[in-house]
Amino acid sequence: MFPSQAANFNIEALSGICGSISIACWVVVFSPQIIENFQRGSADGLSLIFLIIWLAGDVFNILGAVLQGVLPTMIILAVYYTLADIVLLGQCFYYRGFNLKEELSPSATPDLFATNGTSDAERNGAEHQPEPTERSSLLPMPSVQATNVTGQLPQDRTRPLSAGRRHSATSYHDIFHSSVDGTHLSPATPFIEPTTDSARRRAQRARRRRISALQSILFNLTAVALVCAAGVLGWFVSPAAKSSPDPEPLAMDVLGQVFGYFCAVLYLGSRLPQLLLNYRRKSTDGVSLLFFLFACIGNLTYVLSILAYSPICHGGSSEAIMGHRHRAQCRPGEAAALYGRYVLVNLSWLVGSAGTLLLDMAIFTQFFLYHDSKVDEEEE
């Protein structure tokens, strides 16, 4: 026999489904990042400041939830979040030591000399060249390395090369890896750069990238669908709400509200160090996409579960018939006043979850922005 929720899908059912999906997402939210760190043997992609502030927010979340008198399930989940934060922090300290300084990857530090197109050897050679005199040759003489490589002729019989020819010869050597057969020197056989192989390799790399991206998208969507389905199933098989007296009006605990707003500020501030670290590294390498994807869905469904609320008016008696609760008729403006008070009591949690959702969307934007730069580095 199916539970009575199946035939009583109303605003309360919507709130219950969203809340159940949110719980399922928050239960597994840390697992992708923990697995990512373990597989890489590194936690450099995560900001330590981000985790520390998030841990502090979870601690104040526990205090605020206890003082405000929320459901025991939410308190247990808050404790679970705190323990998962400690596991992530433990991984970071294990892999990088007790160092709070964020270290950028070598690719994120630009090589000033490389960008100017000048190597160390060229700069050193330019510094040690003698000053020109009246007897100096107008044409540049070949270096010792070039003389040793190009032939066995004495230096006085070696014909100096112009800068343009030396550059051209170096380019051909780099292209063919010393495999030039000289057939292009014939007037009947013009030189054509063999771009067929390189074009084929680029096409293969692009095809592999598309396949890898498609596999990643399918895996992420499958994981999200399974977790959401588990949340819906959890609500569906949960015991039907028994008829009970109308709840007392919501009481606002001042200290609980203070902790709740402090928790919201910490949650909002925790994302900023991660955003800054990704921006400085110009990469999201080492950060699990599913980690923030589950966090986004968990925050979104949590906000919806709070907003999907039907006030219970106290202007008259209510009765329960066949498991369906029939509320008393609300006086004009009573339902709006009750809903407004309900939102006010939960405002700190709404602000924290909604604001964090927006910041998580900014991190998603970084995933897509820096993915192209990562592909370019791999091709180079």
N, C-alpha and C positions, 0 to 999 in steps of 0.2 A: 504494500500500500504506500503510495507516494505521499510525502508530507503535504501539509495543507498550503505551503508557500506556492506550490505550482498553480493553484487556482486563485491565489490572492496576490497577484502581481500589482502592487500599487507603489506609492512613493516610498513607503517603508521598505518594500522589497528592493527597490532601486538603490536605496541607501545601503541595505544589507549586502547586495551584490558588489557594489563599489567598494565597500569596506572590506569584504572578503578578498577581492582582487588585490586591494592595496596591501593587505596582510601577506598574501602569497608573494607579492613582488618584494616586499621588504624582508621576507624570510630568506630569499635567495639572492638579494641584491649584492651582497659582498662576495659570493662564491666566484663569479667570473674574474674579479680582480685578484682574489687570492690565488686562483689557478694560474692567471696570467703571470703574476710575480714568481710563482713556483716554476713555471715552465721556462721563463727567461732567466731565472736565477738572479734577478735584479728587481729593485723597486724604484729605479730612478725616474720613472714616468710620473710618479705620484709626488705631490707636494706634502712634505711633513707638516707644514703649518696648516694645510687644508685638513689633514687627519686630526691634528691636535685640537683645532677649533671645533671640528665636527664631534669629537669625543666630548668636549666640554658642553656642547649643545645637547648631546644625548643625556649627559648627567643632569643638567637642569631640566630636561624633558621629563626625566623620572621624578624629580622633586615636584615639578609643577603638576604632573599627572596624579601623584599621590595626594597632594594637598587639595587639588580641585575635585578629586573623587571621581575620576573617569573609570571606565570598565577595567576590571582586573586583567583582561586580555591585553589591553593597550599598555599596561604597566609591565607585564611580562615581556612584551615585544620591545619596550624601551630598554629593559635590562639586556635583552638579546642583542640589540643594536650596539649597546655599550661594549659588550663582550666581543662582538665582531670588530669594532673599532680597535680594540686592544690587540686583536690578532693581526690586523693590517699594520698597526704601528710596530708590533713585534717583528713582522717581516721586514719592514723598512730598516729598523735598527739592526737586524741580523745581517742584511745584505750590504748596508752602507756604513754601519757603525753609528755611534752616538754623535752624529754630526747634523746640526740643524741647517747648515748652509746648503742651499740648492746648487748642485753642480750641473753645468750645461754640458751637452754632448759636444765632442770635438767638431762635428759638422756645423754646430751653431756658432762657433767662433770663427769669424772671417780671417783669412790670411791676407794681410794687407799687401804683402809683396806679390802674392799670386794674382791679386786683382789688378795690380799694375802691370802684369805680364812680364815681370823681371824676376829671374831666379837668383839664388844666392851666388852661384858660380859666376853669373854674368855681372852681378854687382861687384863681387870681389875682383873679377878681372878688370872691370872698368876703373876700380880704385887703384890698382897696381900698374896701370898702363903708364909709361913714361910720357913726359910732356913733349909735344911735337916740336921739332927744330927745323932749320932750313934744309937739313939732309934727310929728314923723314920722308918715307914713301907716301905718295898721295893715295895709293890703293892699299886697303887693309891686307895684312899678311895673315896666312892661315895659322891657327893655333897649333900647339904641339900635338894635342889629341887628334885634331883633324888630319895632321900630317901622318901620324902613326896609323890612322885608320884607312886613309884614302890610298896610300901607296907606299912603295919602298924607295922612291926617288929621293935624292938629297934635297935639302931645303932650297939650295940655290937653283935647282932645276925644276922646282915645283911651281907651277903657274898659279899665281894668286887668283882667288875667286872673288867676284863682287859680292856685295851683301845680298843682292837679289838671288844670285845663283846658289849661294850657300843656304839661304832659307828654303829655296825650292828643293834642293837636294835633301835637306833634312826632312821636309814634308813628305817627299816620296819614300824615304826610308821608313818614316813612321807609318805610312799607309800600308806599304807592302811587307814590312818587317824583314827587310833585306832579301826580298824574293823577286826583285825586278830583273827580268831576263834580257832587257835591252832591245826587244823587238820593236818597241814603239819609236826607237831612234830612226827607223827607216822611213823615208818620205811616203812610202806606199802603205805604211801601217801607222796611222795616227794614234796618239795616246788617248785612250778612253779609260777613265777611272772606273774600276769594276764595282759599281754600287749595287749590283744584283744581290750579292750575298748579304751585305749590310741591310738592305731593304727587307730581305727575307727574314733576317734575324729580328729586325724591329717589328715586323708584322707578327712573328711568333710571340715576341714579348707582349705585344698589345693583346693578342688572343689569350695568352695565359693570364694577363691582368684581368680581362673581362670575365674569364671563367672563375678566377679566384674571387673577384668582387661579387659575382652572382652566387657563388657558394657561400660566401660570408653573409650576404643578404638573406638567403634562404635559411641558413642556420640561425641567424638572429630572429627572424620572423617565426620560425618553428619554436624556438625557446620561449619567446614572448607568448605565442598562442598556447603552449602547454601550461605555462604558469597562470595565464588568465583563465584557462579552462579549469585548472585545479582550484582557483579561487571561486569560480561559479559553482563548481561541484561541491566545494566545501559549504557554501551557503545553502545549496539545494538539499543536501543530506543532513543539515543541522536540524535539531529538534524545533518543532513549531513553537512559536511564542505562545505561552499560556496566557489566558486571560488574567489580568492583574489589575489592582486598583490604579487609578490614574496617578502618574508620577507627581511628586511634589514640584513646585516651581523651582527653576534652576537657581541655585544660590551661588553668588560670585565670591570666591575666596580671594582676598587681596594679595596675600603672599603667593598663592598659586598663580595668580595673574602676573605678578612681577616675574616669577620664574619662567612663566610661559613666554612673556615678551623678551626676556633676556635670552631664552632658548632660540626664539625666532631671529634675533639679531645675530647670534652666533651661527645659526644655519646659513643666513644670508652672507655673512662675512667669510664663511669657510670656503666658498667657491672662488673668491677673488684670488687667493694665492695660486690655485690650480690654473685659473685663466691666465694669470701673469706668467706662470712657469711655461705653459704651452706657447704663449706668445714669444717669450724670450728664446725658447728652443726652436720655434717655428716647426713644431712637431707635436703629435699626440702619441708618439711611439711609447709603448709601455703602459698605456692607459686602456682599459677594457671598455669597448663601446657598450657592451651589455650592462656593465656596472652603472653607467649613467642612464642607459635606456630603462632599466628596471626602476631606477630612482625617479625618473620622469613619470613613468606610468603609476608608480606608487604614490607620488605626490598628487598627480591629477585625480586618481580615483579616491584618494583620501579627502581632497577638497570637495569632490562631488558627493561623497558619503555624508559630509557635514552639511552641505547646502540642501541635499535632498531630505528635508525634514518637514513633517506635517504637524503643526502645533495641535495640542490637545487642550481644548477649551474646558474651563471649569465652571461654566455657567449653568450646568445641569448635570443630570446623571447620565452614565454611559452603560451600555449593556453589551454582552458578548453572545453572539448567536452563531453556532456551528464554527467556532474558531475565528469569526470575523468580528472585530471590535467596531462598534458603532459609536462615534463620538457625539457628545452633546452639541447642540446648535450654538455656534459662536455668536456673541454679541457683535455689533458693528465695530470694527477696529480691533477687536480682541485678538484675532488670529495674527494680524500684522504686528501687534505689540509683543505677543509671545515669540514670534519668529525673530523679531529684532533683538529681543533679549537673548534668545538662544544664540544668534550669530555673535552678539557682543561677548558672551561668555567664551565662545570658541574662537574669537578674533585673532588671538595671538597664534594659535595653531594654523589658522587660515592664512595669515600673513606669512608665516614661516614657510609653509608648504607651497603657496602660490609664488612667492618671491624666489624660492629655491628652484621651482620649476622653470621660471624665466631664465635664471642663470645657467641651469642645465642645458637649456636650448642654445645658449651662447657657446657652451662647450661642444655641443653637437655641430655648430657652425664651424668651430675650429677643426673638428674631425674632417669635414669636407674640404675646408680651405687648405689644410696642410697635407692632405692625402696626395694632391697633385705634385707638391714639391717633393714629397717622399718618392714618388714614382720617377720624377726627373733625376733625383740623385741615384736611384738604382740603375737607370739607363746609362748614366755617365760612368 
